[in-house]
Amino acid sequence: MQHRTFHAPPRRLLRHALALAALAATIGSAAAQSATQQIEIKGQGLRTGGQAYSSTTLDTQQIRDAAVNQPERLLRQVPGVELRSYGLGGVVNVVSIRGFNGGAHGGDLGMVVDGIPLNEAMSHSDGYADLNVVVPLEIERFQVYRGPVSALYGNFNRGGLVAIETRRRGHYLEADASLGSFGTADVQAALGTRLGSGDFNGAAQLYRSSDFRPDSKYTRGTVSGRWSLDMAGAGTLSLSARAHQGDWDSASYLPKSQFDAGDPYGKDARVRNDGGSKNFTTARVDVNLPLSAQLKLLSFAYGTQQDYTRFFTRPLNASTWSQREETYDRRVAGAGASLNGRHVVGGLPLDWVAGAEFYRESTDYLFFEGTQARTRVAPAGFDRRYDFNSASAFTELALNVAPWLRPTLGLRHDRFTGDCTRQGPETGSDPCSRLNDASRTTPKLGVVSTVAPGLDLRASLAEGFALPPGTAKYAAGGAGLEPTVFKQTELGASYRSAWLRADLTGYRITSRNEVRTVSPGVFENFGRTLRRGTEAALTLMPMDHLEVGVVATRMNARVEENANPVLVGKQVTGVPRQTTGVTLAWRPPEGLGASAEWRRASDSAVDAPNTVFHGGYSTVDVGVQYVGRLGNSPGLSKYRAYARVQNAGDRVYASNAFVIGGQQLVAPASPRTVQLGVQVDF
């Protein structure tokens, strides 16, 4: 391994950070006295005045009611978001959001846990993010921002952002255990207690399934813990760590001809011993210091070590299938600090955050084509190290002028440097040189107005960006490439009362400076796409414990400019034009309850010229539950027994469709499955 030199943060960025800190100190000294607030996550204080952009938040109880074994399944409750499974075990599924088709498996959706990004800069795919490293039972808050609206996070949040906050306080002991079809078993536990002179919060999960297709066994385990110490009024010190391990086998994708011929859950005979493994560990330290009753300094440092290997068989052409191996050894180090304040300036409440962060990510990448049942039989196609460094400064402010005028302003500057080096002999021809330095300043502006009791109107303008994809960032022929710029305009309205919650949003996202290949290793900025749509969510509560919910989305994502004129006007692949969900739930605090959900996703384009379409699907899920106590005393343990049937109609459909090597392939969706479980609060 070659030793790589860490690039020092650019002076301009350091000047930005110092200027933000100076501004914060000035505001802190001039501000009037206000109530103390507890801030644990950067920007947490900005929530109090209402948000000028669309987001969906699930709390601990809603997450427990969902009884999921993967956090990504919570995305099904978010308007405008569609989760499309690959069915490949530990390979992350893809998320469609606001006309973008590459969330989670690609870089269209940012994901952070307690403010730390999960997205991988140069791993399986730019921006790849695996939520399986998080235990569902440890989540306190699951918030999804739609669009590039948050100034607190930069790269990979152009379609939106998933911000997860884990539990940091409290005394509890909870467990969730379930058994299901196809040998599925899941056990989760979470603990909050006093440990020595500090507070401990921990969680663990063990999951195992044989799945509904042959040779598709998946086993994973995760453990996490945090110890927090209050330093006698001088702030809080937190030490935390997380470890995850997964192993899986895979039946790969299925030819559509075999799927249509009556074998929808089979396996192509040319797929031999696909699968993979992942090991992930991370550790971090947080120091939160109160500088005054209105001002807190939050700082962190962390490191991550990960290795990931995947074996995947797919067609190279009409007659030949081949297995490939991808191996990534990834190391990340990061640190940052932010000032978080709540003040009264000129008689007006002001919440704000300003900070700077630095990350260094190194990925050793190996690629082998033509492996035989996970055995290498040919020289490495790629044997490289990618170094990727990012430095950022950001600020976000929310001013409460009046109930009808609450503006927000955000500004973020990101700069990226790095390098690519060949580690050994390889046959790959993709670019590999110094990363083409890139920087981008993105503004965010919004306003929210309460025009009647319970009725809020909002409007926002926000920019996001994307670096050149894949190895184009490291191409000598890509010098001068600009990041692709996304501009979102959004208008929305929300209403809340004792019996009704409603939200309606309209958005328009334009892109420019898309990157195209001129010739091998030579790239240029050329291309535009328009994404627009509406999102509606309605929840009726006609009586205690009864909820009726409707979520509907229309999306139109089309190419406006492309070097290939055939693609102009065509739909973006993998984006359903309509999604609809209807839920009915009866959930009394104790006793018998029931729920039902109907979901539908319309067709979507499979290939760029729109010659192949995937027909969409609709499903029905049902469930019952019983909530009780072990005895008659309110202080005794509470339990919730539940049974769920997913795809109750046993609908045969594909959750995803592709054209690879000139062949149409599908990822079969699960048939009817049954899950029986129990949750206990000790």
N, C-alpha and C positions, 0 to 999 in steps of 0.2 A: 504494500500500500504506500502511495506517495503522501507525504505530508503537505497539506494545503495551508496556505497562509490566510488568516482571517482578515478580511478587508475592514479597515476602520470606518466607522460611520462618517458620512460626508459632513464637512464643516457646515454647509448650508443647513442641513437637517438639525445639527446640534444648535445652530443659531435659532432655528425655529422653536426648538424645545425650550431653550433658555428664555426666549421671548414670551412663550406661553406661560412659563413659570413666573416670570416677572409680572405678567398681567394678572396671574392668579394672586400673587402676593399683594399687588395694588388693590385688587378688589377686596381681598380679605381684610386689609387694614382700614379700608374706607367704608365697609359695609356696616349696617346697623345690626344690633343683636337679634338673633332669631333662635328658634328651638333647635336643640341638638338632634341629629338624626344618625342612625347607624348605617354605615355604608360598607358593604362587603365586596361588591363587584363594581368595577369602573362604570360610571354612568347610571348607577342604580337610582340616584336621586332624581334623574330626569323623568322618571315614570309618573311622578305625582301630579303633573299638570295636564295629563292627557297627551295622546300622541297624534302627530300631524300626518301619520302614514299608517298603512294597513299592517296589522299584525294579529296573530292569534296566540293566546296564552293558555296553557293547561297547568293547573296546580296539582299538588300532591294527591288530593282526593280524586280528581278526574283521571289521573294517571293510574291510580290503583283500581278505579272502576273499569278501566280498559283492560286490565289483566293481561298485558302484553309480555312476550318473552324477548322482544327486540324493540329498542326505542324507536326505530324507523317506522314501526307500525302506528305510532302516534300521529304521523303525518297524514294518515287517512282522515283525520278530523279537521284538517286545515283547508279552507276554501281555495280553489285554484291550484291545488297540489295533487298530483297523481303519482302513486308509487307503482312502478312496473318491475316485477320480479324477473331475475335472470334464472333462478332456480339452480344456482351453482354453489351451494353451500356457503363457505366463508367469503365468496366474492360479493362485494357490495352491490346492491341493486341500484337502479337508476330512478331519479326523481324528476318529474316534469313540473315546472313552475313558471308561470307567466310567459309561456311561449318558449322557454328554454328547455332543451331535451337532455341535458347532461348533468343533472344535479347528483351529488354524492359519488356516483361512479366516475364523474368528470368534474369540471371546475365551475359549474354554473350556480352552485349553492354553497355558501360558506357555512361551516359548522365549528362551534366553539364550546368548550366545557369549562365553566368557571372563568371565562375570559381568555382561555388558551385555545388557539386554533388546532383543529384536527386535520385540516386539509393538508395533503402531501404534495409538495411542489413538483417533484419529479419521480413519482412512484408509478404504480400501474397506469395511472392516467393523471394528467395535470389536475390537481384539486381533489383527487380521490380522498374520501373521508369515510371512516368506518365507525358507526355508532355502536357496534357490538361490544366495544371496549367499555361501555357504560352499562351499569346494572339498572334496569327500569325502576326498581324499588328505591334507589338512592336519589332519584330526581325530585327536586323540590319545585322547580319551575322549568317548563318547556315552552319556549317562545319562538315563533316563526315570524320573521319580518319578510314582507313580500316586496321584492325590488331592491335596488342598491341604495337603501335609505339610511343606513347607519354609518356615521362617521367614525365609530369606534373600531371598525374592522374594514380592511381594504381588499386585498386580492381574493378572488373567488366568490364574492357576494353579489355578483351582478344580477342574478335572478332572485336572490333573497338570502336570508341568514337564519340558521337554526342556533339559538343560544340556549344552552342547557346550564342550569344552576343546580348543583347538588346540595344536599342538606349540610348545614354548618352549625346548627345548634339543636337543642331539644333532647329529651329523655324518652326513648322508645325502644321497643323490641318487636319487630314485625317479621312475618314470614309469609311466603306465597309458594305453594307447591301445586303442580298440576301434572296430569297424565293425559295423553291424547292419542289419536290415530297414528298409525305407522311407527309405533315404538317411540313416540315423543314423550320426553319427561323434562320438566323444568323445575328447579328449586332456587328460590331467592330468599335472602335474609338481609335485614338492615338493623343496625344498632346505633343508638345515641345514648351516651352515658357520660358520667364524670370519671375521668381517669387521672389519678394523681391530682395535680393542681390545675389541670386543663380539662377541656371537653373533647370527647372522642366521637367521631361519626364514621361508621364503616358499613360496607355492604359486600355481598358475595353472591355469585350465581353459578350454577352448573346446569348446562343444557345438553341434551342428547336427542337425536332423531335419526331414524332410518329413511325418512321421507317416502314419498309415494312413487318414486321411480327407482329402478334397480341401481345398485352401486352408488347410492347417494347419502351415505351416512355422514352425519355432522356432529362433532362434539366440541364444545367450547366451555371455558371457565374464566371467570373474572373475579378479582378481589380488589377492593379499594379501601382506603382509610385516610382520615385526617385527624390530627391532634392540634387543638387550638388553645393557646395560653393567653389569658388576659394579663398584661404586664403592669398591674397595679395602677391603672389609669394612664399608662404611658403608651397604650396601643395594644395590638394583638399580634402574636407570632403564630403562624400556622405551618405545620409540616404535613405533607400529604404524598401519597404514592398510589400507584395503580399498576396492576399486572393482568395480562390477558393472554390466553393461549387457545388456539383453535386448530383442529385437524378435520379435513373433510375429503370425501370422495364425490365424484360428479359424473352424471350421465351425459354431460354437455347438451348442446341443442339438438333438436330433432328435425329431420327433414320434413317440410310441410306435406310432402306427398305421403309419408308414413303416418303423419298425424291425421290427415284426411282419410286415409285408407282404413281407419278403425283401430289404430294402435297409438292412442294419444299419450300414453304414459310409458312407452317403451324406450328403447335405446338403440341408436344406430350401431350396427355390428362393427363399424370401423373405429369406434371410440373405445380405447383401451386404457384403463387405469388413470383416468383424469382425477384431479383433486388438488389439494394444496395444504399449506399450513401457515400459521402466523403466530409469532411471539412478540408481545408488546409490553414494555415497561416504561413507566415515567415517574419522575419524582419532582417535587417543587417545594419552594419555601415562599411564604407570603408574609410581609410585614406591613401592618396597617397602623399608621401613626396619626392621632388627632393633633393638628396644629393649632386649632382653636375650636370653639363650640360650633363653628360653621364650616370648618375646613379640615379635610382629611387627606393624607398622603397614602396612597396604596402602591405597593411595590411588590414585584415578584421576580423569581428566577426559576428556571426549570430545565430539565433535560429529558430526552426521550431516546430509547433504543428500540429498534424494531427490525425484525426480519420477516419477510413474506415471500413465499414461493407458490407459484401456480402452474399447473399443467393443464393445457387446454387443447382439445382436438377440434378441428374445423376444416371445411373444404378449402383447398387451394384453387381448385377448378372443378369442372363438371365431373371429373372421374377420380380425383385424388384428394384424400383427407390426410392431414398431418397433425401430429401433436407437437406443441411448442412448450418450452419451459421459460418462465420469467422469474427471476430471483432479484429481490431488492433488500439490501442491508442499509437501513436508514438510521441516521443519528441527527438529533435536533438539540440545539441549545438556544435559549431565549431569555430575555430579561426586559423589564419595563417598569415604568412608574407613571402614576397619574395623580393629579390634584383634583379632588372632588369637593364642590362647595355648594352651599345653600345660603343665600344672603338676601337682604333687602336693600336695594339700591334705588335711591330716589323715591322711596315709598313703594317700590314694585318688587315682588319676589323674583329672584333669579336663581335658577339651578344650572350648574355648569360642570364640565369636566375638561381637563386639558392634560395631555401626556405624550410620552414617546416610548416606542418599543423597538427592540432589535432581535432578529432571529437569524440563526445560521443553520442551514440544513445541508447535510451531505448524504448522497445516495450512491451506493455501489450497485451497479446494474449488470446482470448477466442475462443473456438471451441465447437459447439454443433451439434450432428448428429441427424437426424430424426425430425427436426423442422417441424411444421405444419403451412404452409402459414405464415412464419416468426415468429411463436410462439414457444418458447422453451417448450419441453415436457419431456426432459430427462436431467440428470446431465451433467455438462460440461465435454467434452472429454479432453479439455486442458484449464487450467487457469494459465498462466505463465507470468513472466517478463523476457525478454531477454535484457541484457546489452551488448553492443558491442562498444568497444573503438578502435580507430585506430590512429596511430601517424606515420608521414612520413617525410622524408627529400628527396629532389630531386634537381637535377641540369641538365641543358641542355645547350649546347654550339654549335654555328654555326660559323665556320671560313671560310672566303673567301680568299683562297690562290690564286686562279686564276679562270677565268671563267670556266675552264675545271676541277677544283678541289675545291669543296666546301663541306668539310666534316662536319658532325654533330655528336655529342656525347651526350648521355643522361644516367643518372644513378639515380635510385630511390630505396629507402629502406622503406619498410612498416612493421609495427609491430601491432599485434592485440591482445587485451585482452578482457575479459568479463566474464559474469556469467549468469546462468539461475536459477530462483527460482520459486517454485510453490506458487501461490498466494492463493489458496483455494483447496477444494476437487476436484479431477478430476479423470478420468478413463484412461487417456493417459499413454502409456508405452514408448513413445519416450524418448531418453536421455535428462537429465536436470541436469547439474552440471556446474562447472566452465569451461569456454571456454578453450580449449587446445591452449595455447599461440602459436602463429604462427608469423613468420617473413619471409620476402623474399626481396632480392636485385635483381633488374632486370636492365640489361644493354640494351641500344639502340644505334646502330651504323649505320650511313648511309653516303652516298656520292652522290652528284648530279653534273653532268658535262654538260656544254654547248659545244657541239661538232660542231655546225653549227648554223647560225642565226635561232632562233626560235626552235631549236632541243635540248632537254635535255634528257640525260640518267641518270638513278638513280639506286641505289642498297642499300639495308638495311638489317640488322640483328636485331631482336628485341625479347625480352622475355616478356611474361605475365604470370599470375598465376590465380589460383582459389582456394579458401579455401574449405575444406570439405563441401559438400552440406548439407543444412537444419540443422537438430539438431545433425548431426554427429560431428559438431564443439564442441558440448557441452556434448559429450559422454565420460564417464570415460574409456570406452573400446576403445576410439580413441586416447589415449595418444600416442604421437610419430608420429602421422599422419603428413605427409608433404603436403604442398600445391601442387596441380597439376600444372605442369610447361608446358607452351606453348612456342615453339620457331618458329619464323617466318623468312623465307628467301624470299626476294622479289626483282625482277628485273623489271624495267619499262622504258618506253620511252614516251615522249610527244612532240608534235609539235604544234606551233601556228603561224599563218600568218593572213593576212587581210581577207582571205576567208575560212580558214580551221583551226579547232582545233581537235587534235587527241591524244588519250592516249591509251597505251597498257601496261598491267601489267600481270606478272606471279608470283604466290606465292606458297609457301609450308609451312604448319604449322604442326608441330609434337607435340604430348602431351605425357607426362609420369607421373607416380605417380597418375593415376586416382584412385578414392576411391571406394572400393566395400565393401559390407556387408558380414562379415564372419558368424556371428550369430547375433541374436537380441542384439543391443547395442555394438557390437564388429565390428571394421572396420580395413581395411588395405589398403595400397597403392598397387594397382595392376590394370594395364590396360593401353593401348595405342591406340591413334587414329591418322590417317593421313588425313589431309585436303590439297587439292591442287586445283589450278584452274587458269583460265585466265579471265581477264576483259578487254573489249575494249569499247571505247567511241569515236564517230566520229561526228563532227558537221560541216556541209558545209554551207557556206553563199555565194551562187553564185551571189546574187545581194542584194542591200540595203533592209533591213527589212525582208528578206526571209531566213529561217533557215530550214535545213533538218538534223535531228539527228538520230543516230543509237547507241544503247547500247546493247552489247551482253556479256553473261557470261556463262562460263562452270565451274561447281564445281564437285569435287569428294571427298566425305567425307566418309571414311570407317574405320571400327574397325580393329585394327591390333592385339590387345591382350585383352582377356577377360576371366574371370573365367568360363563363359559358352562357350564352343568351338563352339556351333551352331552359335554364333554371330560374330565370327571372319570372316572378309571379307565382312560383311554386311554393307549396307549404313546406315549412320546416319539418323534418322527419321526427317521428316519435312524439308528436304533440297532438293529443286529442282535441278536437274542436269544441266538444261539449263534455262536461262531467256533471253528474247529478247524484245527490245522496239524500235519502229520507230516513229518519230514525224515529222510533217510538220507544220510550223508556218509562217504566214504572219502578221507582227506586225508593221505597220507604226506608227510614233509618233502621228499622228492624222488621223482620218478617219476610214474606215472599215478594219477590220482584221479578220483572221480566223485561226483555228488550228485543227489538227487531230492527234490522237495517237493510235497506235496498240501495245498491250502488250501480251506477251505469257510467261507462266511458264510451264515447263515440269512436268512429274510425279515425285512423291516423296514417300518414304517409310512411312507407317503409323505406323507399329509396328517394334520392334527391330529385330525380326527374318526375316523381309522382306517378310512375307506371305501376307500382305495387302498393296496395293499401292493406292495412290490418283492420279487420272488421269490428273491433271493439268488443264489449262484453257487458253483461249485467248479472249481478249476484244478489242473493239474499242470505243474511246471517241472522240467527236467532239465539236467544239465551235466557236462562232463568237463574235466579239466585235466592239464597236465604241468608238473612243476617240475624244473628242471635248472640247470646252470651252464655258462657259456661257457668251457669248459676243465676240466681236472682239479683245479686248485688251489682249495682252499676260499676263498681270498681273491679269486677272480675274481667277476664279476658273476653274480648269481642272477636267473633269469627264471622266469616262470609264464605259460604259454600256456593259454588257456581258451576253451571254446565253450559257449554256453548257449542253451537253447530255452525261452522262456516261453510259457505256454498251449500246451503241446505237443499237446494234443488238439484245438486250434483251436476251442475252445468259443465259441459266439456268446452273449454276455451283456452286460448293462449294468452298469457300475460304480456308477451312481448313477441316481436317478429323482426326478422333481419334478412338481408341479402348478403351473403358472404361467399366469395369465390364463385359468384354467378348463380348460387343456389339459394332458394328460399328456405329459411329455417325458422323455427318457433321455439319459444320457451313455454312448455306446457304449464298451465296453472293447476293448482291443487284441486282434486275432486272433493267431495264432501268429507269434512273432518270433524271429529268430536273432541272436545277438551273438557275435562273434569278437574276442578281444582278447589282449593280452600286457602283463604287468607286468614291469618290470625294476628291480632294485636295483643301482645302479652302485657 
